[in-house]
Amino acid sequence: MSVLIDIVLAILAVYLALQSLMAPRLSQSVFLFFAFGLALALTWIRLGAVDVGIAEAAIAAGFLGVLLIDALRDFSPAVSEKQEGADGTSADRSTKDTKSRLLPSLALGLGLGLFLLIAVEAIWHTPKGGGLTALSEAMLAESGVEHPVTAVLLNYRGYDTWLEIGVILMGLLAIFVAGGVEVYRKPRVLVRDPLLRQVILFFTPVLFLFGAFLLYYGKSGPGGAFQAAVLWGATGILLHLGGWPVFAVIPRWLRQLLLTLGLGFFLLLGFAFMAGGAALFEYPPAQAGVLILIVEALAALSIATALAAIFAYFNQMKDEPNEIESTT
């Protein structure tokens, strides 16, 4: 029964991912992406990585889903549909689109079927000792942490986590390139709601301290950099909503340092140990625990800064569309 649930969940996740890319309408694509994030979170939970599942649900399904839904207001599909109807070409275009999607759909279906056959075969031939699960648990003493998920993400497959941090940073840079914005401006009118102000004053230290706890607790239980980053990023968003535009106050060099610190230190540390004869992102067992904690702390700061910066950017574009300078 457990294997059947995993197979169904794997099919659902891959299907939603493909449908979110191939949906004919933007609204359908956004909601399918939202559902894909939730399915992926359930997949991580089934793998025993509850902390990663929570981060997936909060960032992919929650944060990005809300931003995409909010961005739908900038598009008007109804207008485009009227224009197509007026031209009399909507029916022909629909027929051509159906034919053009037939071959890619068949190719994707065959690829998905092959992937599922390989996955079923791998599950069927899993060794009695647990395969990689048993091996990773046997090496925990040398990984520097006590939680197997943290060991995998920060030690055994550190390059994977490094790339995930880079993806978030590249997403922010892509937003800047598309919008032509390089600076954050102070709004002309700072709206400070008294009730929201009191809520922020109460929750800001709570969120920061709880994020720090999750960061430290990740070495022995569910937690880590991404979970702490979600809470710290939420703190920055709350401050922005309460009338404290953080990114308009701090210097630009400090903002850039915070955004790149996690990715840069992670990479420099990997190169430093490579120069000593180790593999990329391979830590000495004696210092692994301390190094992983430092890497996670800096990564959490960078991820939190990027998440809050993305929100502040869209909020600035919406509130002051004519006050933003473009980079030329």
N, C-alpha and C positions, 0 to 999 in steps of 0.2 A: 504493500500500500504506500509506503514511504517513497519507493522508487517511482511509482505511478504519479504521485503528487509532484515530485521533482521534474519528471518528464513533461507533465502538463504545464508547469510553471515556466520551464525552459521554452516550450513552444509559444506560450503566451507572450513572454518577454521579447522573443525574436519577432513574432508577428506584429506586436505593437510598434517595435522599432521600425520595421519595414513600412508599416502603414503610415506612421508619422512622417516618413520621408516621401511617400507616394500619394498622400491625400490630395484631392483636387482643390480643396479650399483651405485657406489659412486657418480658419476657425477650427476645422476638423483636425488639421495638423497639430495645433496647439493643444487641444484636449487629448489627442492621442499621445502626444509627448508627455503630458501630465500623467496619463494612465501608465505609460511605459516606466516613468520614474517610480511609481508605486509598485509596479510589478518587479522592478529591479531591487527595490528595498525589501520586498518579500523574499526574493531570491537570496539576498545576503543573509537574511534572518534564517532561512532554511540551511544555509551553510554554517550557521553558528556564529556569524559575525553580526551580532545585534547592534554594536556601536556603528559599524559601517552602514548597516541598514537605516539607522536613525539619521545619519549624515546624508545618505542618499535621498531619503524622504524629505529632509529639511531643505537641502540645497537644490537638487534636481527637480523633485516634484513640487516642493513648496516655493522656494525663493524664485527660481527661474520660471516656474509655472505662472506665478502671480505676475511677474514682469511681462511675460508673453501675452497673458490675457489683457493686461493693461495696454500693451502695444497694439492690440487689435483695434482699439478705438481710433488709431491713426489711419486706418484703412477703411475703404467704403466699397465692399464687394457688390452692394446693391447697384451702385452707379455703373460699375463695369458690366453688370449683367444687362442693364437697360441698354447700354451702348451696343452690346453684342446683339441684342434682340433687334435693335433698330437697323443694324447693318444687314440682318438676315443671314448671318453666317454662323450663328451659334450651333445650329444642328450639324452643319458640315464639319465644324471645328470639333464638336463632340465626337463624331464618328472617327475623325482622323486621330484624335487623342486616344480613343479606345484601341484602335489598331496599333498605334505606336507604343502603347503600354503592354500589349499582349506578349511580345517576345521577352522584354525584361521581366515580366511577371513569371513567365515559364522558367526563365533562367534562375530567378530568385527562388522559385518553388523547388526546383531540382537541387539547388545549393542548400536550401533549408532541410530537405529530406536527407541529403548526404550528411549534413551536420548532425542531425538527430540519430542517424544510424551509427555514426562514429561515437556519439555520446552514450548511446545505449550499450554499445560494445565495450566502451571503457568502464561503464558502471558494472556490467556483467562480469568483467575480468578483474575487478578490484581485488587486490590481495587480502587474505584474511587478517593480516596484521594492520590494515587500515591504509596502506599505501603511503602517500605523502603526509597524511595526517600523523601517522605514527612516527615518521621520520622527523617532522617538524617539532613534535613534542619531545623527541629524544634529544634534540639540539637546543632546547630552551635554555639550558644552563649556560650555553655559550653565546646566546643571542643578546643578553643584557636585560631582558624583560621576562616577566612571568606569564604574560597573556599571549597565546599562540597567534591571535589575529594581529596584534601589534608587532610580533616577531616577523610575521610574513610581510607586513606592509612596510616596515622600517628597516628590516635587516635582510631577510631572505630575498625579497623583491623590492628593494629600496628604489630602484630605478623607476618602477611602476608608480610609486607615490610621487617621486620627483616630477614625472611627466604630468601627473594630475594637477600638481601645483602650477606647472607651466601652462596647462590648458586654461585654468582660471585667469591667469595673468594675460594670456593671449586673447581671451575673450574680452577682457577690459580694454586692451589695446585696439582690438577690432572695433569696439564701440566708439572709441575716440577717433579712429580713422574715418569711420562712417559718418560721425557727427561733426567732425572738424573742430573738436573742443580740446584745448590743452590746459585751460585754467578753470578754477571754480570761482564764481562770483558770489559776493554777499548779496542776499536779496534786499531790495529796497525797504521792504516792510517785514519785520520780524514778528510773526504772530506767536504769542506765547500764551496758550490756554492755561489758566490756573490749575485746573484739574489734571491736565496732561503733565504739567510741570511737576506737580507733587508725585505723580506716578513715576515719572522719569527719575526724580531724585531718590525714590525708594528702590526702583528696580535696577538702576545702573550699577551700584556696587554689588547687588545680589547676583546679577548676570555675570559680572566680571569675576567674582569670587567662585561662583559655581563653574564657570568656564575653566578657571585655573585648577579647580578640583578635578574636573574631567580630564584635563591635560595630564595631570600627575597620576591620576588613577588608571590611565590607559596602559601603564606598564604592567598592571596586575589584573585588570578587569576591563569591561566595556568602556571605552573613552578614547581620548587621543586628540590629535591636532585639529581634525576637521570638526569634531563635536565642539571643542572649545571655540573654534573660529566662528561657528554658527552663532553661538551666544555672544561673543565679542562683536561680531558684525551686527547683530541685533541691537547691541548697545549703541553703536554708532548711528544706526538708523533711527533709534528712539531719540537720540540727541538732536539729530537733524530735524525730525518731526516736531520736536519741542521748541524749536527756534534757536538752537545752537548749531550753526553750520560748521561742523568740525573741519571739513576740507577747505573751506574758505578762510579759516583762521590759521591753520598750521602752515609753515613754509612749504613751498613746492618741493624743495630738495628733501625735506623730511618725508613728505608723502611718497615721493619716488623711492626713497630708501626703504620705507616700510613695505611697499609693494614688491620690491625685488629682493628683500633680505632673505626670505625663506628659500626661494629658488636658488639664489646665488650662493648662500652659505652651504646649502646641501651639495651643490655641484663642486664648490671649492674643496669641501671636506672629502668628497669622493676622489678628486684629483690628487689631493695630498696623500691619501693612503695608496693610491695607484703608484705614485712616485716611490713609495716605500716597498713596492713589490706585491701589494694586495690587489684584489679585484675592485672594480668600481663599486662604491658604496658598501665595502666590506670593512667592518670595524674590528679592532682588537677586542677579544672577549673581556679583558680586564677593564676597558674604558667604554664598552658598548652601551651600558646603561646610561651613563652620564651624557654621552654624545647623542644618543637617541632622544633624550629629554630636551637637550638644547635644540636639536633639529626640529623637534615637534613644536617647541615654544616659538621659534622664529617662523616656522611654517604657518602656525596658527595666526600669528600677527599679520603675516602677508595675506593670507586667505581672508581674514576678517576685514582688513583694509580694502581688499578688492571688492568684497561683497557690499560693504557700505559705500564704496566709491561708485559702484554701478547704480545703486539706488539713488544716491545724491545726484548723479548725472541725469538720470531720467526725470527726477523730480525738478531739477533745474531747467531742463528743456521744456517741461510742461508749464512751469510757473512763469518763466521769463524767456519765451522763445525769441524775443527781439533783442535781448540783452546779452546774448552769448556771442563771443567773438569766434570766428572761424579761423583755423590755421590754414594759411595759404603759402 
